[in-house]
Amino acid sequence: MPTPSNTTPADVDHGAHAVLESVITCPECGLSRLEVMPTNCCQFFYECVGCKRVLKPAAGHCCVFCSYGTVKCPSMQVQGGCCA
Ligand SMILES: [Zn+2]
């Protein structure tokens, strides 16, 4: 796009690329936080900054972002499956 944009970092990368930012919501305390997902591997553990509880994916999910995030992990977005 030729127009100089005032897009925020959260708005870039919406093309063929996977979205790397996901808002993860803690099921324990309900705290939501924007996190950047790793592209090389799924993140299995996530420590909530609110209650310090370590979250793990729900059954059948490959990572915490698939379970608790607003966006599925990059592996799911690009390959349609987990990297593992
Ligand atoms: Zn929490």
PDB file of the backbone (N, CA, C, O) and the ligand in Angstrom, with CONECT records:
HET     ZN  A 101       1
ATOM      1  N   MET A   1       0.837  -1.201   0.000  1.00  0.00           N
ATOM      2  CA  MET A   1       0.000   0.000   0.000  1.00  0.00           C
ATOM      3  C   MET A   1       0.866   1.243   0.000  1.00  0.00           C
ATOM      4  O   MET A   1       1.768   1.362   0.829  1.00  0.00           O
ATOM      5  N   PRO A   2       0.615   2.163  -0.902  1.00  0.00           N
ATOM      6  CA  PRO A   2       1.479   3.340  -1.059  1.00  0.00           C
ATOM      7  C   PRO A   2       1.235   4.410  -0.019  1.00  0.00           C
ATOM      8  O   PRO A   2       2.123   5.218   0.252  1.00  0.00           O
ATOM      9  N   THR A   3       0.082   4.436   0.556  1.00  0.00           N
ATOM     10  CA  THR A   3      -0.207   5.506   1.500  1.00  0.00           C
ATOM     11  C   THR A   3       0.583   5.350   2.779  1.00  0.00           C
ATOM     12  O   THR A   3       0.651   4.265   3.356  1.00  0.00           O
ATOM     13  N   PRO A   4       1.185   6.454   3.221  1.00  0.00           N
ATOM     14  CA  PRO A   4       1.867   6.393   4.511  1.00  0.00           C
ATOM     15  C   PRO A   4       0.839   6.149   5.599  1.00  0.00           C
ATOM     16  O   PRO A   4      -0.134   6.890   5.734  1.00  0.00           O
ATOM     17  N   SER A   5       1.057   5.161   6.327  1.00  0.00           N
ATOM     18  CA  SER A   5       0.022   4.766   7.272  1.00  0.00           C
ATOM     19  C   SER A   5       0.400   5.108   8.696  1.00  0.00           C
ATOM     20  O   SER A   5       1.576   5.217   9.046  1.00  0.00           O
ATOM     21  N   ASN A   6      -0.599   5.270   9.482  1.00  0.00           N
ATOM     22  CA  ASN A   6      -0.353   5.427  10.908  1.00  0.00           C
ATOM     23  C   ASN A   6      -0.814   4.175  11.647  1.00  0.00           C
ATOM     24  O   ASN A   6      -1.444   4.236  12.703  1.00  0.00           O
ATOM     25  N   THR A   7      -0.478   3.059  11.056  1.00  0.00           N
ATOM     26  CA  THR A   7      -0.870   1.811  11.690  1.00  0.00           C
ATOM     27  C   THR A   7      -0.044   1.575  12.941  1.00  0.00           C
ATOM     28  O   THR A   7       1.145   1.891  12.995  1.00  0.00           O
ATOM     29  N   THR A   8      -0.673   1.039  13.899  1.00  0.00           N
ATOM     30  CA  THR A   8       0.029   0.659  15.109  1.00  0.00           C
ATOM     31  C   THR A   8       0.701  -0.679  14.870  1.00  0.00           C
ATOM     32  O   THR A   8       0.330  -1.404  13.947  1.00  0.00           O
ATOM     33  N   PRO A   9       1.685  -1.013  15.691  1.00  0.00           N
ATOM     34  CA  PRO A   9       2.356  -2.313  15.541  1.00  0.00           C
ATOM     35  C   PRO A   9       1.381  -3.486  15.553  1.00  0.00           C
ATOM     36  O   PRO A   9       1.641  -4.516  14.931  1.00  0.00           O
ATOM     37  N   ALA A  10       0.284  -3.337  16.243  1.00  0.00           N
ATOM     38  CA  ALA A  10      -0.685  -4.425  16.338  1.00  0.00           C
ATOM     39  C   ALA A  10      -1.408  -4.632  15.019  1.00  0.00           C
ATOM     40  O   ALA A  10      -2.011  -5.682  14.801  1.00  0.00           O
ATOM     41  N   ASP A  11      -1.353  -3.628  14.123  1.00  0.00           N
ATOM     42  CA  ASP A  11      -2.117  -3.720  12.887  1.00  0.00           C
ATOM     43  C   ASP A  11      -1.299  -4.138  11.685  1.00  0.00           C
ATOM     44  O   ASP A  11      -1.857  -4.390  10.616  1.00  0.00           O
ATOM     45  N   VAL A  12      -0.003  -4.216  11.835  1.00  0.00           N
ATOM     46  CA  VAL A  12       0.799  -4.664  10.724  1.00  0.00           C
ATOM     47  C   VAL A  12       0.743  -6.183  10.639  1.00  0.00           C
ATOM     48  O   VAL A  12       0.242  -6.850  11.544  1.00  0.00           O
ATOM     49  N   ASP A  13       1.262  -6.718   9.543  1.00  0.00           N
ATOM     50  CA  ASP A  13       1.376  -8.163   9.430  1.00  0.00           C
ATOM     51  C   ASP A  13       0.059  -8.894   9.245  1.00  0.00           C
ATOM     52  O   ASP A  13      -0.093 -10.034   9.685  1.00  0.00           O
ATOM     53  N   HIS A  14      -0.886  -8.243   8.599  1.00  0.00           N
ATOM     54  CA  HIS A  14      -2.165  -8.920   8.416  1.00  0.00           C
ATOM     55  C   HIS A  14      -2.285  -9.552   7.035  1.00  0.00           C
ATOM     56  O   HIS A  14      -3.383  -9.906   6.604  1.00  0.00           O
ATOM     57  N   GLY A  15      -1.182  -9.690   6.355  1.00  0.00           N
ATOM     58  CA  GLY A  15      -1.226 -10.246   5.012  1.00  0.00           C
ATOM     59  C   GLY A  15      -1.220 -11.754   5.028  1.00  0.00           C
ATOM     60  O   GLY A  15      -2.022 -12.387   5.713  1.00  0.00           O
ATOM     61  N   ALA A  16      -0.291 -12.333   4.252  1.00  0.00           N
ATOM     62  CA  ALA A  16      -0.186 -13.778   4.214  1.00  0.00           C
ATOM     63  C   ALA A  16       0.468 -14.298   5.480  1.00  0.00           C
ATOM     64  O   ALA A  16       0.459 -15.491   5.785  1.00  0.00           O
ATOM     65  N   HIS A  17       1.022 -13.365   6.182  1.00  0.00           N
ATOM     66  CA  HIS A  17       1.731 -13.754   7.391  1.00  0.00           C
ATOM     67  C   HIS A  17       0.774 -14.025   8.543  1.00  0.00           C
ATOM     68  O   HIS A  17      -0.351 -13.528   8.575  1.00  0.00           O
ATOM     69  N   ALA A  18       1.234 -14.795   9.447  1.00  0.00           N
ATOM     70  CA  ALA A  18       0.428 -15.096  10.621  1.00  0.00           C
ATOM     71  C   ALA A  18       0.402 -13.898  11.553  1.00  0.00           C
ATOM     72  O   ALA A  18       1.361 -13.130  11.633  1.00  0.00           O
ATOM     73  N   VAL A  19      -0.689 -13.756  12.241  1.00  0.00           N
ATOM     74  CA  VAL A  19      -0.785 -12.737  13.276  1.00  0.00           C
ATOM     75  C   VAL A  19      -0.013 -13.225  14.490  1.00  0.00           C
ATOM     76  O   VAL A  19      -0.208 -14.342  14.971  1.00  0.00           O
ATOM     77  N   LEU A  20       0.857 -12.372  14.966  1.00  0.00           N
ATOM     78  CA  LEU A  20       1.736 -12.813  16.052  1.00  0.00           C
ATOM     79  C   LEU A  20       1.342 -12.273  17.420  1.00  0.00           C
ATOM     80  O   LEU A  20       1.932 -12.629  18.440  1.00  0.00           O
ATOM     81  N   GLU A  21       0.346 -11.418  17.421  1.00  0.00           N
ATOM     82  CA  GLU A  21      -0.065 -10.867  18.705  1.00  0.00           C
ATOM     83  C   GLU A  21      -1.425 -11.419  19.103  1.00  0.00           C
ATOM     84  O   GLU A  21      -2.361 -11.451  18.304  1.00  0.00           O
ATOM     85  N   SER A  22      -1.510 -11.840  20.314  1.00  0.00           N
ATOM     86  CA  SER A  22      -2.738 -12.439  20.801  1.00  0.00           C
ATOM     87  C   SER A  22      -3.016 -11.937  22.210  1.00  0.00           C
ATOM     88  O   SER A  22      -2.111 -11.827  23.037  1.00  0.00           O
ATOM     89  N   VAL A  23      -4.274 -11.638  22.465  1.00  0.00           N
ATOM     90  CA  VAL A  23      -4.632 -11.234  23.827  1.00  0.00           C
ATOM     91  C   VAL A  23      -5.027 -12.479  24.593  1.00  0.00           C
ATOM     92  O   VAL A  23      -6.037 -13.121  24.305  1.00  0.00           O
ATOM     93  N   ILE A  24      -4.221 -12.796  25.556  1.00  0.00           N
ATOM     94  CA  ILE A  24      -4.450 -14.006  26.326  1.00  0.00           C
ATOM     95  C   ILE A  24      -5.195 -13.629  27.609  1.00  0.00           C
ATOM     96  O   ILE A  24      -4.847 -12.665  28.290  1.00  0.00           O
ATOM     97  N   THR A  25      -6.213 -14.406  27.914  1.00  0.00           N
ATOM     98  CA  THR A  25      -7.025 -14.124  29.094  1.00  0.00           C
ATOM     99  C   THR A  25      -6.901 -15.259  30.093  1.00  0.00           C
ATOM    100  O   THR A  25      -7.166 -16.419  29.779  1.00  0.00           O
ATOM    101  N   CYS A  26      -6.496 -14.906  31.291  1.00  0.00           N
ATOM    102  CA  CYS A  26      -6.318 -15.898  32.336  1.00  0.00           C
ATOM    103  C   CYS A  26      -7.670 -16.421  32.814  1.00  0.00           C
ATOM    104  O   CYS A  26      -8.538 -15.631  33.187  1.00  0.00           O
ATOM    105  N   PRO A  27      -7.861 -17.740  32.809  1.00  0.00           N
ATOM    106  CA  PRO A  27      -9.131 -18.310  33.268  1.00  0.00           C
ATOM    107  C   PRO A  27      -9.296 -18.241  34.776  1.00  0.00           C
ATOM    108  O   PRO A  27     -10.393 -18.440  35.299  1.00  0.00           O
ATOM    109  N   GLU A  28      -8.215 -17.961  35.466  1.00  0.00           N
ATOM    110  CA  GLU A  28      -8.273 -17.933  36.925  1.00  0.00           C
ATOM    111  C   GLU A  28      -8.708 -16.573  37.450  1.00  0.00           C
ATOM    112  O   GLU A  28      -9.620 -16.476  38.271  1.00  0.00           O
ATOM    113  N   CYS A  29      -8.042 -15.518  36.967  1.00  0.00           N
ATOM    114  CA  CYS A  29      -8.332 -14.189  37.501  1.00  0.00           C
ATOM    115  C   CYS A  29      -8.961 -13.261  36.466  1.00  0.00           C
ATOM    116  O   CYS A  29      -9.390 -12.155  36.795  1.00  0.00           O
ATOM    117  N   GLY A  30      -9.012 -13.718  35.208  1.00  0.00           N
ATOM    118  CA  GLY A  30      -9.687 -12.938  34.180  1.00  0.00           C
ATOM    119  C   GLY A  30      -8.860 -11.819  33.589  1.00  0.00           C
ATOM    120  O   GLY A  30      -9.369 -11.023  32.800  1.00  0.00           O
ATOM    121  N   LEU A  31      -7.597 -11.745  33.956  1.00  0.00           N
ATOM    122  CA  LEU A  31      -6.736 -10.691  33.439  1.00  0.00           C
ATOM    123  C   LEU A  31      -6.386 -10.949  31.976  1.00  0.00           C
ATOM    124  O   LEU A  31      -6.000 -12.058  31.605  1.00  0.00           O
ATOM    125  N   SER A  32      -6.525  -9.924  31.158  1.00  0.00           N
ATOM    126  CA  SER A  32      -6.163 -10.041  29.753  1.00  0.00           C
ATOM    127  C   SER A  32      -4.874  -9.289  29.497  1.00  0.00           C
ATOM    128  O   SER A  32      -4.636  -8.223  30.064  1.00  0.00           O
ATOM    129  N   ARG A  33      -4.047  -9.857  28.636  1.00  0.00           N
ATOM    130  CA  ARG A  33      -2.771  -9.220  28.359  1.00  0.00           C
ATOM    131  C   ARG A  33      -2.351  -9.541  26.929  1.00  0.00           C
ATOM    132  O   ARG A  33      -2.455 -10.680  26.475  1.00  0.00           O
ATOM    133  N   LEU A  34      -1.873  -8.512  26.229  1.00  0.00           N
ATOM    134  CA  LEU A  34      -1.399  -8.715  24.872  1.00  0.00           C
ATOM    135  C   LEU A  34      -0.007  -9.342  24.890  1.00  0.00           C
ATOM    136  O   LEU A  34       0.920  -8.812  25.503  1.00  0.00           O
ATOM    137  N   GLU A  35       0.119 -10.458  24.220  1.00  0.00           N
ATOM    138  CA  GLU A  35       1.403 -11.145  24.173  1.00  0.00           C
ATOM    139  C   GLU A  35       1.795 -11.391  22.724  1.00  0.00           C
ATOM    140  O   GLU A  35       0.941 -11.554  21.852  1.00  0.00           O
ATOM    141  N   VAL A  36       3.084 -11.414  22.486  1.00  0.00           N
ATOM    142  CA  VAL A  36       3.583 -11.734  21.167  1.00  0.00           C
ATOM    143  C   VAL A  36       3.943 -13.215  21.140  1.00  0.00           C
ATOM    144  O   VAL A  36       4.683 -13.705  21.993  1.00  0.00           O
ATOM    145  N   MET A  37       3.413 -13.909  20.159  1.00  0.00           N
ATOM    146  CA  MET A  37       3.626 -15.354  20.115  1.00  0.00           C
ATOM    147  C   MET A  37       4.937 -15.691  19.423  1.00  0.00           C
ATOM    148  O   MET A  37       5.320 -15.023  18.463  1.00  0.00           O
ATOM    149  N   PRO A  38       5.622 -16.708  19.895  1.00  0.00           N
ATOM    150  CA  PRO A  38       6.829 -17.174  19.220  1.00  0.00           C
ATOM    151  C   PRO A  38       6.445 -17.863  17.919  1.00  0.00           C
ATOM    152  O   PRO A  38       5.452 -18.589  17.865  1.00  0.00           O
ATOM    153  N   THR A  39       7.225 -17.640  16.879  1.00  0.00           N
ATOM    154  CA  THR A  39       6.886 -18.237  15.584  1.00  0.00           C
ATOM    155  C   THR A  39       7.517 -19.600  15.395  1.00  0.00           C
ATOM    156  O   THR A  39       7.071 -20.392  14.565  1.00  0.00           O
ATOM    157  N   ASN A  40       8.550 -19.869  16.164  1.00  0.00           N
ATOM    158  CA  ASN A  40       9.286 -21.109  15.938  1.00  0.00           C
ATOM    159  C   ASN A  40       8.700 -22.302  16.673  1.00  0.00           C
ATOM    160  O   ASN A  40       8.938 -23.452  16.304  1.00  0.00           O
ATOM    161  N   CYS A  41       7.950 -22.023  17.691  1.00  0.00           N
ATOM    162  CA  CYS A  41       7.402 -23.140  18.460  1.00  0.00           C
ATOM    163  C   CYS A  41       6.162 -22.693  19.203  1.00  0.00           C
ATOM    164  O   CYS A  41       5.943 -21.503  19.431  1.00  0.00           O
ATOM    165  N   CYS A  42       5.361 -23.663  19.573  1.00  0.00           N
ATOM    166  CA  CYS A  42       4.185 -23.351  20.363  1.00  0.00           C
ATOM    167  C   CYS A  42       4.588 -23.125  21.818  1.00  0.00           C
ATOM    168  O   CYS A  42       5.498 -23.770  22.339  1.00  0.00           O
ATOM    169  N   GLN A  43       3.890 -22.198  22.450  1.00  0.00           N
ATOM    170  CA  GLN A  43       4.181 -21.921  23.850  1.00  0.00           C
ATOM    171  C   GLN A  43       3.241 -22.736  24.725  1.00  0.00           C
ATOM    172  O   GLN A  43       2.028 -22.528  24.721  1.00  0.00           O
ATOM    173  N   PHE A  44       3.809 -23.646  25.460  1.00  0.00           N
ATOM    174  CA  PHE A  44       3.010 -24.584  26.243  1.00  0.00           C
ATOM    175  C   PHE A  44       2.646 -24.018  27.611  1.00  0.00           C
ATOM    176  O   PHE A  44       1.571 -24.296  28.142  1.00  0.00           O
ATOM    177  N   PHE A  45       3.540 -23.231  28.170  1.00  0.00           N
ATOM    178  CA  PHE A  45       3.288 -22.661  29.482  1.00  0.00           C
ATOM    179  C   PHE A  45       3.187 -21.145  29.394  1.00  0.00           C
ATOM    180  O   PHE A  45       3.862 -20.500  28.591  1.00  0.00           O
ATOM    181  N   TYR A  46       2.345 -20.609  30.223  1.00  0.00           N
ATOM    182  CA  TYR A  46       2.217 -19.162  30.291  1.00  0.00           C
ATOM    183  C   TYR A  46       1.916 -18.774  31.730  1.00  0.00           C
ATOM    184  O   TYR A  46       0.949 -19.249  32.325  1.00  0.00           O
ATOM    185  N   GLU A  47       2.755 -17.908  32.280  1.00  0.00           N
ATOM    186  CA  GLU A  47       2.506 -17.465  33.643  1.00  0.00           C
ATOM    187  C   GLU A  47       1.731 -16.167  33.632  1.00  0.00           C
ATOM    188  O   GLU A  47       2.178 -15.163  33.076  1.00  0.00           O
ATOM    189  N   CYS A  48       0.568 -16.196  34.251  1.00  0.00           N
ATOM    190  CA  CYS A  48      -0.277 -15.007  34.329  1.00  0.00           C
ATOM    191  C   CYS A  48       0.413 -13.953  35.179  1.00  0.00           C
ATOM    192  O   CYS A  48       0.925 -14.236  36.262  1.00  0.00           O
ATOM    193  N   VAL A  49       0.412 -12.715  34.654  1.00  0.00           N
ATOM    194  CA  VAL A  49       1.052 -11.645  35.414  1.00  0.00           C
ATOM    195  C   VAL A  49       0.171 -11.193  36.579  1.00  0.00           C
ATOM    196  O   VAL A  49       0.636 -10.523  37.501  1.00  0.00           O
ATOM    197  N   GLY A  50      -1.101 -11.570  36.521  1.00  0.00           N
ATOM    198  CA  GLY A  50      -2.020 -11.151  37.567  1.00  0.00           C
ATOM    199  C   GLY A  50      -1.953 -12.043  38.790  1.00  0.00           C
ATOM    200  O   GLY A  50      -1.728 -11.572  39.904  1.00  0.00           O
ATOM    201  N   CYS A  51      -2.150 -13.333  38.574  1.00  0.00           N
ATOM    202  CA  CYS A  51      -2.234 -14.243  39.721  1.00  0.00           C
ATOM    203  C   CYS A  51      -1.052 -15.196  39.792  1.00  0.00           C
ATOM    204  O   CYS A  51      -0.976 -16.036  40.689  1.00  0.00           O
ATOM    205  N   LYS A  52      -0.128 -15.063  38.840  1.00  0.00           N
ATOM    206  CA  LYS A  52       1.100 -15.864  38.823  1.00  0.00           C
ATOM    207  C   LYS A  52       0.848 -17.364  38.617  1.00  0.00           C
ATOM    208  O   LYS A  52       1.734 -18.191  38.830  1.00  0.00           O
ATOM    209  N   ARG A  53      -0.353 -17.687  38.209  1.00  0.00           N
ATOM    210  CA  ARG A  53      -0.635 -19.085  37.946  1.00  0.00           C
ATOM    211  C   ARG A  53      -0.061 -19.462  36.582  1.00  0.00           C
ATOM    212  O   ARG A  53      -0.140 -18.679  35.636  1.00  0.00           O
ATOM    213  N   VAL A  54       0.501 -20.631  36.483  1.00  0.00           N
ATOM    214  CA  VAL A  54       1.045 -21.084  35.215  1.00  0.00           C
ATOM    215  C   VAL A  54      -0.046 -21.833  34.449  1.00  0.00           C
ATOM    216  O   VAL A  54      -0.532 -22.880  34.878  1.00  0.00           O
ATOM    217  N   LEU A  55      -0.406 -21.270  33.320  1.00  0.00           N
ATOM    218  CA  LEU A  55      -1.463 -21.867  32.502  1.00  0.00           C
ATOM    219  C   LEU A  55      -0.881 -22.911  31.577  1.00  0.00           C
ATOM    220  O   LEU A  55       0.254 -22.800  31.113  1.00  0.00           O
ATOM    221  N   LYS A  56      -1.678 -23.923  31.321  1.00  0.00           N
ATOM    222  CA  LYS A  56      -1.316 -24.940  30.342  1.00  0.00           C
ATOM    223  C   LYS A  56      -2.461 -25.077  29.357  1.00  0.00           C
ATOM    224  O   LYS A  56      -3.604 -24.772  29.697  1.00  0.00           O
ATOM    225  N   PRO A  57      -2.181 -25.528  28.145  1.00  0.00           N
ATOM    226  CA  PRO A  57      -3.243 -25.633  27.142  1.00  0.00           C
ATOM    227  C   PRO A  57      -4.350 -26.590  27.580  1.00  0.00           C
ATOM    228  O   PRO A  57      -4.105 -27.541  28.323  1.00  0.00           O
ATOM    229  N   ALA A  58      -5.548 -26.332  27.117  1.00  0.00           N
ATOM    230  CA  ALA A  58      -6.649 -27.255  27.357  1.00  0.00           C
ATOM    231  C   ALA A  58      -6.424 -28.517  26.539  1.00  0.00           C
ATOM    232  O   ALA A  58      -5.618 -28.527  25.609  1.00  0.00           O
ATOM    233  N   ALA A  59      -7.124 -29.556  26.880  1.00  0.00           N
ATOM    234  CA  ALA A  59      -6.965 -30.826  26.181  1.00  0.00           C
ATOM    235  C   ALA A  59      -7.217 -30.663  24.683  1.00  0.00           C
ATOM    236  O   ALA A  59      -8.220 -30.075  24.277  1.00  0.00           O
ATOM    237  N   GLY A  60      -6.320 -31.174  23.882  1.00  0.00           N
ATOM    238  CA  GLY A  60      -6.465 -31.095  22.439  1.00  0.00           C
ATOM    239  C   GLY A  60      -5.862 -29.850  21.824  1.00  0.00           C
ATOM    240  O   GLY A  60      -5.795 -29.726  20.601  1.00  0.00           O
ATOM    241  N   HIS A  61      -5.426 -28.931  22.660  1.00  0.00           N
ATOM    242  CA  HIS A  61      -4.803 -27.716  22.155  1.00  0.00           C
ATOM    243  C   HIS A  61      -3.288 -27.833  22.240  1.00  0.00           C
ATOM    244  O   HIS A  61      -2.753 -28.473  23.144  1.00  0.00           O
ATOM    245  N   CYS A  62      -2.599 -27.201  21.279  1.00  0.00           N
ATOM    246  CA  CYS A  62      -1.152 -27.343  21.236  1.00  0.00           C
ATOM    247  C   CYS A  62      -0.444 -26.288  22.060  1.00  0.00           C
ATOM    248  O   CYS A  62       0.712 -26.475  22.441  1.00  0.00           O
ATOM    249  N   CYS A  63      -1.112 -25.188  22.338  1.00  0.00           N
ATOM    250  CA  CYS A  63      -0.436 -24.158  23.110  1.00  0.00           C
ATOM    251  C   CYS A  63      -1.437 -23.280  23.835  1.00  0.00           C
ATOM    252  O   CYS A  63      -2.638 -23.336  23.571  1.00  0.00           O
ATOM    253  N   VAL A  64      -0.936 -22.476  24.743  1.00  0.00           N
ATOM    254  CA  VAL A  64      -1.809 -21.654  25.567  1.00  0.00           C
ATOM    255  C   VAL A  64      -2.566 -20.605  24.748  1.00  0.00           C
ATOM    256  O   VAL A  64      -3.649 -20.170  25.140  1.00  0.00           O
ATOM    257  N   PHE A  65      -1.998 -20.207  23.621  1.00  0.00           N
ATOM    258  CA  PHE A  65      -2.672 -19.204  22.809  1.00  0.00           C
ATOM    259  C   PHE A  65      -3.909 -19.791  22.140  1.00  0.00           C
ATOM    260  O   PHE A  65      -4.909 -19.096  21.961  1.00  0.00           O
ATOM    261  N   CYS A  66      -3.847 -21.062  21.771  1.00  0.00           N
ATOM    262  CA  CYS A  66      -5.013 -21.714  21.178  1.00  0.00           C
ATOM    263  C   CYS A  66      -6.126 -21.858  22.211  1.00  0.00           C
ATOM    264  O   CYS A  66      -7.307 -21.859  21.864  1.00  0.00           O
ATOM    265  N   SER A  67      -5.748 -21.980  23.465  1.00  0.00           N
ATOM    266  CA  SER A  67      -6.740 -22.188  24.519  1.00  0.00           C
ATOM    267  C   SER A  67      -7.265 -20.875  25.099  1.00  0.00           C
ATOM    268  O   SER A  67      -8.461 -20.735  25.353  1.00  0.00           O
ATOM    269  N   TYR A  68      -6.379 -19.932  25.302  1.00  0.00           N
ATOM    270  CA  TYR A  68      -6.770 -18.740  26.048  1.00  0.00           C
ATOM    271  C   TYR A  68      -6.591 -17.432  25.280  1.00  0.00           C
ATOM    272  O   TYR A  68      -6.969 -16.369  25.773  1.00  0.00           O
ATOM    273  N   GLY A  69      -6.022 -17.501  24.085  1.00  0.00           N
ATOM    274  CA  GLY A  69      -5.760 -16.287  23.342  1.00  0.00           C
ATOM    275  C   GLY A  69      -6.864 -15.940  22.369  1.00  0.00           C
ATOM    276  O   GLY A  69      -7.718 -16.770  22.059  1.00  0.00           O
ATOM    277  N   THR A  70      -6.844 -14.719  21.894  1.00  0.00           N
ATOM    278  CA  THR A  70      -7.830 -14.281  20.906  1.00  0.00           C
ATOM    279  C   THR A  70      -7.445 -14.764  19.512  1.00  0.00           C
ATOM    280  O   THR A  70      -8.288 -14.836  18.617  1.00  0.00           O
ATOM    281  N   VAL A  71      -6.188 -15.087  19.337  1.00  0.00           N
ATOM    282  CA  VAL A  71      -5.691 -15.540  18.051  1.00  0.00           C
ATOM    283  C   VAL A  71      -4.986 -16.875  18.254  1.00  0.00           C
ATOM    284  O   VAL A  71      -4.240 -17.057  19.217  1.00  0.00           O
ATOM    285  N   LYS A  72      -5.228 -17.791  17.348  1.00  0.00           N
ATOM    286  CA  LYS A  72      -4.540 -19.075  17.470  1.00  0.00           C
ATOM    287  C   LYS A  72      -3.067 -18.894  17.138  1.00  0.00           C
ATOM    288  O   LYS A  72      -2.670 -17.901  16.528  1.00  0.00           O
ATOM    289  N   CYS A  73      -2.274 -19.857  17.543  1.00  0.00           N
ATOM    290  CA  CYS A  73      -0.840 -19.734  17.376  1.00  0.00           C
ATOM    291  C   CYS A  73      -0.444 -19.751  15.893  1.00  0.00           C
ATOM    292  O   CYS A  73      -1.187 -20.250  15.047  1.00  0.00           O
ATOM    293  N   PRO A  74       0.740 -19.199  15.592  1.00  0.00           N
ATOM    294  CA  PRO A  74       1.198 -19.114  14.199  1.00  0.00           C
ATOM    295  C   PRO A  74       1.187 -20.453  13.466  1.00  0.00           C
ATOM    296  O   PRO A  74       0.896 -20.495  12.271  1.00  0.00           O
ATOM    297  N   SER A  75       1.493 -21.526  14.148  1.00  0.00           N
ATOM    298  CA  SER A  75       1.499 -22.831  13.509  1.00  0.00           C
ATOM    299  C   SER A  75       0.112 -23.202  13.009  1.00  0.00           C
ATOM    300  O   SER A  75      -0.036 -23.736  11.911  1.00  0.00           O
ATOM    301  N   MET A  76      -0.890 -22.921  13.808  1.00  0.00           N
ATOM    302  CA  MET A  76      -2.263 -23.213  13.425  1.00  0.00           C
ATOM    303  C   MET A  76      -2.717 -22.311  12.285  1.00  0.00           C
ATOM    304  O   MET A  76      -3.446 -22.746  11.393  1.00  0.00           O
ATOM    305  N   GLN A  77      -2.288 -21.064  12.314  1.00  0.00           N
ATOM    306  CA  GLN A  77      -2.691 -20.110  11.286  1.00  0.00           C
ATOM    307  C   GLN A  77      -2.098 -20.461   9.932  1.00  0.00           C
ATOM    308  O   GLN A  77      -2.781 -20.408   8.910  1.00  0.00           O
ATOM    309  N   VAL A  78      -0.825 -20.820   9.936  1.00  0.00           N
ATOM    310  CA  VAL A  78      -0.112 -21.024   8.668  1.00  0.00           C
ATOM    311  C   VAL A  78      -0.254 -22.456   8.173  1.00  0.00           C
ATOM    312  O   VAL A  78      -0.543 -22.694   7.001  1.00  0.00           O
ATOM    313  N   GLN A  79      -0.048 -23.404   9.080  1.00  0.00           N
ATOM    314  CA  GLN A  79      -0.066 -24.804   8.666  1.00  0.00           C
ATOM    315  C   GLN A  79      -1.383 -25.501   8.947  1.00  0.00           C
ATOM    316  O   GLN A  79      -1.656 -26.575   8.410  1.00  0.00           O
ATOM    317  N   GLY A  80      -2.190 -24.890   9.784  1.00  0.00           N
ATOM    318  CA  GLY A  80      -3.437 -25.526  10.165  1.00  0.00           C
ATOM    319  C   GLY A  80      -3.228 -26.655  11.148  1.00  0.00           C
ATOM    320  O   GLY A  80      -4.113 -27.484  11.359  1.00  0.00           O
ATOM    321  N   GLY A  81      -2.058 -26.680  11.744  1.00  0.00           N
ATOM    322  CA  GLY A  81      -1.758 -27.717  12.721  1.00  0.00           C
ATOM    323  C   GLY A  81      -0.623 -27.287  13.605  1.00  0.00           C
ATOM    324  O   GLY A  81       0.010 -26.255  13.381  1.00  0.00           O
ATOM    325  N   CYS A  82      -0.377 -28.078  14.595  1.00  0.00           N
ATOM    326  CA  CYS A  82       0.679 -27.734  15.534  1.00  0.00           C
ATOM    327  C   CYS A  82       2.041 -28.049  14.938  1.00  0.00           C
ATOM    328  O   CYS A  82       2.180 -28.909  14.069  1.00  0.00           O
ATOM    329  N   CYS A  83       3.051 -27.324  15.433  1.00  0.00           N
ATOM    330  CA  CYS A  83       4.409 -27.538  14.934  1.00  0.00           C
ATOM    331  C   CYS A  83       5.029 -28.806  15.493  1.00  0.00           C
ATOM    332  O   CYS A  83       5.961 -29.355  14.906  1.00  0.00           O
ATOM    333  N   ALA A  84       4.517 -29.273  16.623  1.00  0.00           N
ATOM    334  CA  ALA A  84       5.112 -30.422  17.282  1.00  0.00           C
ATOM    335  C   ALA A  84       4.817 -31.728  16.530  1.00  0.00           C
ATOM    336  O   ALA A  84       5.250 -32.798  16.957  1.00  0.00           O
TER     337      ALA A  84
HETATM  338 ZN    ZN A 101      -4.428 -14.879  36.358  1.00  0.00          ZN2+
END
